[in-house]
Amino acid sequence: MRKLVYLILTTVTVALVGCVTINVYFPEAAAQKAADQFIGNVLDGTGKAPAEPKKDTPPPGNGPQPSAMLLDLLIPAAYAADAPNLQIQNATTEAIRGRMRARVQGALGGLLDSGAVGFTNDGLVALRDTAKVPLSQRAQANATVADENRDRNELYREIAQANGHPEWQDQIRTTFAKGWVKHAHAGWYYQNAAGAWQKK
């Protein structure tokens, strides 16, 4: 009889584990918060992120059900997949942030202020109006844009890889693209979704 009970329990356990699918989705809210903080630091030196909403505490007596506790014992990662945390700060991203901040305080900031350069809808920067750059400074302006885009591409790739999800790179790029526009200073240019330039 005991063997039969163990066999049934083992079969049910294997069936439960086999039926549970853990989806690791892109943590959009966490990514936007991290992007806002990174971009705020690069453009303004603030690094401010939006305030966190207060979490509601469940009423007493509504704790986990016994079946949920059994599932947690069998698959402890199930809860971890519900609210992934996006890591954005490491030695590589900090070095990129420092270079980007120096560029915004220097040549790139001047190009953005003049309207010669703007934010593209794919999270990069582009030379928008060469007439706003004196001929003698165009080579330097092109080099500044190239350096900035190299760092931006490396940043998006590094964040995705550092979080163990290289497939998130495009979503991280999209999140940052929205953030650059959101934090752009008045008078700076950006591309809308259709690729047309607009002044903030």
C-alpha positions as protocol buffer text, in pm:
chain_id: "A"
residue {
  index: 1
  type: MET
  ca { x: 0 y: 0 z: 0 }
}
residue {
  index: 2
  type: ARG
  ca { x: 283 y: 240 z: 87 }
}
residue {
  index: 3
  type: LYS
  ca { x: 449 y: 180 z: -248 }
}
residue {
  index: 4
  type: LEU
  ca { x: 125 y: 263 z: -425 }
}
residue {
  index: 5
  type: VAL
  ca { x: 91 y: 591 z: -231 }
}
residue {
  index: 6
  type: TYR
  ca { x: 452 y: 686 z: -310 }
}
residue {
  index: 7
  type: LEU
  ca { x: 398 y: 599 z: -675 }
}
residue {
  index: 8
  type: ILE
  ca { x: 85 y: 814 z: -693 }
}
residue {
  index: 9
  type: LEU
  ca { x: 255 y: 1107 z: -516 }
}
residue {
  index: 10
  type: THR
  ca { x: 558 y: 1082 z: -744 }
}
residue {
  index: 11
  type: THR
  ca { x: 337 y: 1072 z: -1053 }
}
residue {
  index: 12
  type: VAL
  ca { x: 132 y: 1373 z: -939 }
}
residue {
  index: 13
  type: THR
  ca { x: 449 y: 1567 z: -854 }
}
residue {
  index: 14
  type: VAL
  ca { x: 606 y: 1496 z: -1193 }
}
residue {
  index: 15
  type: ALA
  ca { x: 279 y: 1590 z: -1366 }
}
residue {
  index: 16
  type: LEU
  ca { x: 258 y: 1920 z: -1175 }
}
residue {
  index: 17
  type: VAL
  ca { x: 617 y: 2011 z: -1252 }
}
residue {
  index: 18
  type: GLY
  ca { x: 570 y: 1920 z: -1618 }
}
residue {
  index: 19
  type: CYS
  ca { x: 256 y: 2132 z: -1651 }
}
residue {
  index: 20
  type: VAL
  ca { x: 401 y: 2450 z: -1502 }
}
residue {
  index: 21
  type: THR
  ca { x: 546 y: 2690 z: -1755 }
}
residue {
  index: 22
  type: ILE
  ca { x: 750 y: 2977 z: -1621 }
}
residue {
  index: 23
  type: ASN
  ca { x: 739 y: 3272 z: -1858 }
}
residue {
  index: 24
  type: VAL
  ca { x: 1022 y: 3518 z: -1828 }
}
residue {
  index: 25
  type: TYR
  ca { x: 878 y: 3831 z: -1981 }
}
residue {
  index: 26
  type: PHE
  ca { x: 1047 y: 4161 z: -2047 }
}
residue {
  index: 27
  type: PRO
  ca { x: 1012 y: 4372 z: -1729 }
}
residue {
  index: 28
  type: GLU
  ca { x: 891 y: 4689 z: -1902 }
}
residue {
  index: 29
  type: ALA
  ca { x: 818 y: 4891 z: -1588 }
}
residue {
  index: 30
  type: ALA
  ca { x: 1155 y: 4806 z: -1435 }
}
residue {
  index: 31
  type: ALA
  ca { x: 1329 y: 4884 z: -1764 }
}
residue {
  index: 32
  type: GLN
  ca { x: 1159 y: 5224 z: -1792 }
}
residue {
  index: 33
  type: LYS
  ca { x: 1254 y: 5313 z: -1436 }
}
residue {
  index: 34
  type: ALA
  ca { x: 1615 y: 5209 z: -1494 }
}
residue {
  index: 35
  type: ALA
  ca { x: 1628 y: 5395 z: -1827 }
}
residue {
  index: 36
  type: ASP
  ca { x: 1486 y: 5711 z: -1667 }
}
residue {
  index: 37
  type: GLN
  ca { x: 1750 y: 5699 z: -1396 }
}
residue {
  index: 38
  type: PHE
  ca { x: 2036 y: 5638 z: -1641 }
}
residue {
  index: 39
  type: ILE
  ca { x: 1919 y: 5904 z: -1888 }
}
residue {
  index: 40
  type: GLY
  ca { x: 1848 y: 6158 z: -1614 }
}
residue {
  index: 41
  type: ASN
  ca { x: 2205 y: 6116 z: -1493 }
}
residue {
  index: 42
  type: VAL
  ca { x: 2351 y: 6149 z: -1844 }
}
residue {
  index: 43
  type: LEU
  ca { x: 2147 y: 6452 z: -1953 }
}
residue {
  index: 44
  type: ASP
  ca { x: 2094 y: 6640 z: -1629 }
}
residue {
  index: 45
  type: GLY
  ca { x: 2325 y: 6484 z: -1373 }
}
residue {
  index: 46
  type: THR
  ca { x: 2025 y: 6404 z: -1152 }
}
residue {
  index: 47
  type: GLY
  ca { x: 1975 y: 6032 z: -1196 }
}
residue {
  index: 48
  type: LYS
  ca { x: 1623 y: 6075 z: -1063 }
}
residue {
  index: 49
  type: ALA
  ca { x: 1379 y: 5793 z: -1119 }
}
residue {
  index: 50
  type: PRO
  ca { x: 1002 y: 5821 z: -1087 }
}
residue {
  index: 51
  type: ALA
  ca { x: 873 y: 5763 z: -734 }
}
residue {
  index: 52
  type: GLU
  ca { x: 780 y: 5405 z: -660 }
}
residue {
  index: 53
  type: PRO
  ca { x: 410 y: 5340 z: -608 }
}
residue {
  index: 54
  type: LYS
  ca { x: 311 y: 5215 z: -264 }
}
residue {
  index: 55
  type: LYS
  ca { x: 248 y: 4844 z: -250 }
}
residue {
  index: 56
  type: ASP
  ca { x: -81 y: 4732 z: -105 }
}
residue {
  index: 57
  type: THR
  ca { x: -47 y: 4482 z: 174 }
}
residue {
  index: 58
  type: PRO
  ca { x: -284 y: 4186 z: 154 }
}
residue {
  index: 59
  type: PRO
  ca { x: -548 y: 4164 z: 424 }
}
residue {
  index: 60
  type: PRO
  ca { x: -468 y: 3925 z: 708 }
}
residue {
  index: 61
  type: GLY
  ca { x: -585 y: 3570 z: 662 }
}
residue {
  index: 62
  type: ASN
  ca { x: -537 y: 3567 z: 285 }
}
residue {
  index: 63
  type: GLY
  ca { x: -200 y: 3394 z: 292 }
}
residue {
  index: 64
  type: PRO
  ca { x: -84 y: 3136 z: 41 }
}
residue {
  index: 65
  type: GLN
  ca { x: -297 y: 2828 z: 3 }
}
residue {
  index: 66
  type: PRO
  ca { x: -146 y: 2487 z: 87 }
}
residue {
  index: 67
  type: SER
  ca { x: -144 y: 2387 z: -281 }
}
residue {
  index: 68
  type: ALA
  ca { x: 50 y: 2707 z: -366 }
}
residue {
  index: 69
  type: MET
  ca { x: 298 y: 2634 z: -89 }
}
residue {
  index: 70
  type: LEU
  ca { x: 353 y: 2285 z: -231 }
}
residue {
  index: 71
  type: LEU
  ca { x: 414 y: 2435 z: -575 }
}
residue {
  index: 72
  type: ASP
  ca { x: 664 y: 2681 z: -422 }
}
residue {
  index: 73
  type: LEU
  ca { x: 854 y: 2393 z: -269 }
}
residue {
  index: 74
  type: LEU
  ca { x: 859 y: 2210 z: -601 }
}
residue {
  index: 75
  type: ILE
  ca { x: 934 y: 2516 z: -816 }
}
residue {
  index: 76
  type: PRO
  ca { x: 1079 y: 2798 z: -604 }
}
residue {
  index: 77
  type: ALA
  ca { x: 1158 y: 3008 z: -913 }
}
residue {
  index: 78
  type: ALA
  ca { x: 790 y: 3047 z: -1000 }
}
residue {
  index: 79
  type: TYR
  ca { x: 755 y: 3365 z: -794 }
}
residue {
  index: 80
  type: ALA
  ca { x: 1089 y: 3504 z: -910 }
}
residue {
  index: 81
  type: ALA
  ca { x: 967 y: 3501 z: -1270 }
}
residue {
  index: 82
  type: ASP
  ca { x: 661 y: 3710 z: -1180 }
}
residue {
  index: 83
  type: ALA
  ca { x: 854 y: 4030 z: -1113 }
}
residue {
  index: 84
  type: PRO
  ca { x: 1204 y: 4021 z: -1261 }
}
residue {
  index: 85
  type: ASN
  ca { x: 1444 y: 4293 z: -1164 }
}
residue {
  index: 86
  type: LEU
  ca { x: 1643 y: 4462 z: -1440 }
}
residue {
  index: 87
  type: GLN
  ca { x: 2010 y: 4513 z: -1355 }
}
residue {
  index: 88
  type: ILE
  ca { x: 2154 y: 4817 z: -1530 }
}
residue {
  index: 89
  type: GLN
  ca { x: 2457 y: 4911 z: -1325 }
}
residue {
  index: 90
  type: ASN
  ca { x: 2790 y: 4738 z: -1372 }
}
residue {
  index: 91
  type: ALA
  ca { x: 3145 y: 4846 z: -1457 }
}
residue {
  index: 92
  type: THR
  ca { x: 3076 y: 4854 z: -1832 }
}
residue {
  index: 93
  type: THR
  ca { x: 2753 y: 5055 z: -1811 }
}
residue {
  index: 94
  type: GLU
  ca { x: 2911 y: 5298 z: -1564 }
}
residue {
  index: 95
  type: ALA
  ca { x: 3203 y: 5360 z: -1803 }
}
residue {
  index: 96
  type: ILE
  ca { x: 2955 y: 5418 z: -2088 }
}
residue {
  index: 97
  type: ARG
  ca { x: 2751 y: 5654 z: -1873 }
}
residue {
  index: 98
  type: GLY
  ca { x: 3061 y: 5856 z: -1787 }
}
residue {
  index: 99
  type: ARG
  ca { x: 3158 y: 5893 z: -2153 }
}
residue {
  index: 100
  type: MET
  ca { x: 2804 y: 5987 z: -2253 }
}
residue {
  index: 101
  type: ARG
  ca { x: 2773 y: 6242 z: -1973 }
}
residue {
  index: 102
  type: ALA
  ca { x: 3105 y: 6404 z: -2073 }
}
residue {
  index: 103
  type: ARG
  ca { x: 2988 y: 6419 z: -2435 }
}
residue {
  index: 104
  type: VAL
  ca { x: 2656 y: 6585 z: -2340 }
}
residue {
  index: 105
  type: GLN
  ca { x: 2844 y: 6840 z: -2132 }
}
residue {
  index: 106
  type: GLY
  ca { x: 3073 y: 6902 z: -2428 }
}
residue {
  index: 107
  type: ALA
  ca { x: 3040 y: 6865 z: -2804 }
}
residue {
  index: 108
  type: LEU
  ca { x: 2719 y: 6661 z: -2819 }
}
residue {
  index: 109
  type: GLY
  ca { x: 2536 y: 6902 z: -2590 }
}
residue {
  index: 110
  type: GLY
  ca { x: 2626 y: 7190 z: -2819 }
}
residue {
  index: 111
  type: LEU
  ca { x: 2508 y: 6997 z: -3124 }
}
residue {
  index: 112
  type: LEU
  ca { x: 2178 y: 6912 z: -2954 }
}
residue {
  index: 113
  type: ASP
  ca { x: 2130 y: 7274 z: -2841 }
}
residue {
  index: 114
  type: SER
  ca { x: 2192 y: 7407 z: -3194 }
}
residue {
  index: 115
  type: GLY
  ca { x: 1947 y: 7158 z: -3349 }
}
residue {
  index: 116
  type: ALA
  ca { x: 2218 y: 7005 z: -3567 }
}
residue {
  index: 117
  type: VAL
  ca { x: 2176 y: 6668 z: -3394 }
}
residue {
  index: 118
  type: GLY
  ca { x: 1863 y: 6498 z: -3265 }
}
residue {
  index: 119
  type: PHE
  ca { x: 1746 y: 6177 z: -3102 }
}
residue {
  index: 120
  type: THR
  ca { x: 1636 y: 5908 z: -3347 }
}
residue {
  index: 121
  type: ASN
  ca { x: 1335 y: 5685 z: -3291 }
}
residue {
  index: 122
  type: ASP
  ca { x: 1566 y: 5383 z: -3254 }
}
residue {
  index: 123
  type: GLY
  ca { x: 1755 y: 5509 z: -2949 }
}
residue {
  index: 124
  type: LEU
  ca { x: 2051 y: 5666 z: -3130 }
}
residue {
  index: 125
  type: VAL
  ca { x: 2147 y: 6019 z: -3237 }
}
residue {
  index: 126
  type: ALA
  ca { x: 2180 y: 6154 z: -3590 }
}
residue {
  index: 127
  type: LEU
  ca { x: 2315 y: 6461 z: -3764 }
}
residue {
  index: 128
  type: ARG
  ca { x: 1986 y: 6630 z: -3852 }
}
residue {
  index: 129
  type: ASP
  ca { x: 2093 y: 6960 z: -4010 }
}
residue {
  index: 130
  type: THR
  ca { x: 2453 y: 6991 z: -4132 }
}
residue {
  index: 131
  type: ALA
  ca { x: 2396 y: 7358 z: -4217 }
}
residue {
  index: 132
  type: LYS
  ca { x: 2399 y: 7432 z: -3843 }
}
residue {
  index: 133
  type: VAL
  ca { x: 2757 y: 7301 z: -3816 }
}
residue {
  index: 134
  type: PRO
  ca { x: 3043 y: 7512 z: -3959 }
}
residue {
  index: 135
  type: LEU
  ca { x: 3228 y: 7329 z: -4236 }
}
residue {
  index: 136
  type: SER
  ca { x: 3547 y: 7322 z: -4030 }
}
residue {
  index: 137
  type: GLN
  ca { x: 3365 y: 7138 z: -3746 }
}
residue {
  index: 138
  type: ARG
  ca { x: 3167 y: 6881 z: -3946 }
}
residue {
  index: 139
  type: ALA
  ca { x: 3426 y: 6605 z: -3922 }
}
residue {
  index: 140
  type: GLN
  ca { x: 3432 y: 6647 z: -3543 }
}
residue {
  index: 141
  type: ALA
  ca { x: 3050 y: 6652 z: -3532 }
}
residue {
  index: 142
  type: ASN
  ca { x: 3035 y: 6327 z: -3730 }
}
residue {
  index: 143
  type: ALA
  ca { x: 3294 y: 6169 z: -3498 }
}
residue {
  index: 144
  type: THR
  ca { x: 3096 y: 6279 z: -3192 }
}
residue {
  index: 145
  type: VAL
  ca { x: 2776 y: 6125 z: -3332 }
}
residue {
  index: 146
  type: ALA
  ca { x: 2960 y: 5802 z: -3420 }
}
residue {
  index: 147
  type: ASP
  ca { x: 3115 y: 5778 z: -3071 }
}
residue {
  index: 148
  type: GLU
  ca { x: 2777 y: 5840 z: -2907 }
}
residue {
  index: 149
  type: ASN
  ca { x: 2603 y: 5577 z: -3119 }
}
residue {
  index: 150
  type: ARG
  ca { x: 2878 y: 5324 z: -3052 }
}
residue {
  index: 151
  type: ASP
  ca { x: 2827 y: 5372 z: -2678 }
}
residue {
  index: 152
  type: ARG
  ca { x: 2448 y: 5357 z: -2706 }
}
residue {
  index: 153
  type: ASN
  ca { x: 2458 y: 5031 z: -2902 }
}
residue {
  index: 154
  type: GLU
  ca { x: 2703 y: 4885 z: -2650 }
}
residue {
  index: 155
  type: LEU
  ca { x: 2482 y: 5001 z: -2361 }
}
residue {
  index: 156
  type: TYR
  ca { x: 2169 y: 4829 z: -2492 }
}
residue {
  index: 157
  type: ARG
  ca { x: 2361 y: 4510 z: -2567 }
}
residue {
  index: 158
  type: GLU
  ca { x: 2536 y: 4510 z: -2227 }
}
residue {
  index: 159
  type: ILE
  ca { x: 2213 y: 4557 z: -2030 }
}
residue {
  index: 160
  type: ALA
  ca { x: 2047 y: 4268 z: -2214 }
}
residue {
  index: 161
  type: GLN
  ca { x: 2348 y: 4038 z: -2166 }
}
residue {
  index: 162
  type: ALA
  ca { x: 2406 y: 4139 z: -1803 }
}
residue {
  index: 163
  type: ASN
  ca { x: 2048 y: 4033 z: -1729 }
}
residue {
  index: 164
  type: GLY
  ca { x: 2096 y: 3699 z: -1900 }
}
residue {
  index: 165
  type: HIS
  ca { x: 1850 y: 3781 z: -2180 }
}
residue {
  index: 166
  type: PRO
  ca { x: 2028 y: 3894 z: -2498 }
}
residue {
  index: 167
  type: GLU
  ca { x: 1690 y: 3867 z: -2673 }
}
residue {
  index: 168
  type: TRP
  ca { x: 1574 y: 4172 z: -2476 }
}
residue {
  index: 169
  type: GLN
  ca { x: 1816 y: 4405 z: -2658 }
}
residue {
  index: 170
  type: ASP
  ca { x: 1555 y: 4546 z: -2899 }
}
residue {
  index: 171
  type: GLN
  ca { x: 1305 y: 4603 z: -2619 }
}
residue {
  index: 172
  type: ILE
  ca { x: 1570 y: 4778 z: -2410 }
}
residue {
  index: 173
  type: ARG
  ca { x: 1657 y: 4996 z: -2711 }
}
residue {
  index: 174
  type: THR
  ca { x: 1288 y: 5087 z: -2756 }
}
residue {
  index: 175
  type: THR
  ca { x: 1252 y: 5169 z: -2387 }
}
residue {
  index: 176
  type: PHE
  ca { x: 1559 y: 5391 z: -2394 }
}
residue {
  index: 177
  type: ALA
  ca { x: 1445 y: 5559 z: -2719 }
}
residue {
  index: 178
  type: LYS
  ca { x: 1128 y: 5672 z: -2540 }
}
residue {
  index: 179
  type: GLY
  ca { x: 1333 y: 5782 z: -2239 }
}
residue {
  index: 180
  type: TRP
  ca { x: 1572 y: 5999 z: -2443 }
}
residue {
  index: 181
  type: VAL
  ca { x: 1273 y: 6188 z: -2587 }
}
residue {
  index: 182
  type: LYS
  ca { x: 1104 y: 6214 z: -2248 }
}
residue {
  index: 183
  type: HIS
  ca { x: 1416 y: 6368 z: -2091 }
}
residue {
  index: 184
  type: ALA
  ca { x: 1516 y: 6583 z: -2391 }
}
residue {
  index: 185
  type: HIS
  ca { x: 1559 y: 6951 z: -2312 }
}
residue {
  index: 186
  type: ALA
  ca { x: 1325 y: 7210 z: -2461 }
}
residue {
  index: 187
  type: GLY
  ca { x: 1444 y: 7302 z: -2810 }
}
residue {
  index: 188
  type: TRP
  ca { x: 1609 y: 6966 z: -2881 }
}
residue {
  index: 189
  type: TYR
  ca { x: 1497 y: 6758 z: -3179 }
}
residue {
  index: 190
  type: TYR
  ca { x: 1375 y: 6402 z: -3188 }
}
residue {
  index: 191
  type: GLN
  ca { x: 1216 y: 6169 z: -3441 }
}
residue {
  index: 192
  type: ASN
  ca { x: 857 y: 6061 z: -3398 }
}
residue {
  index: 193
  type: ALA
  ca { x: 750 y: 5702 z: -3470 }
}
residue {
  index: 194
  type: ALA
  ca { x: 723 y: 5780 z: -3843 }
}
residue {
  index: 195
  type: GLY
  ca { x: 1079 y: 5920 z: -3851 }
}
residue {
  index: 196
  type: ALA
  ca { x: 982 y: 6288 z: -3890 }
}
residue {
  index: 197
  type: TRP
  ca { x: 1186 y: 6539 z: -3689 }
}
residue {
  index: 198
  type: GLN
  ca { x: 1006 y: 6734 z: -3418 }
}
residue {
  index: 199
  type: LYS
  ca { x: 1123 y: 7003 z: -3179 }
}
residue {
  index: 200
  type: LYS
  ca { x: 1054 y: 6953 z: -2811 }
}
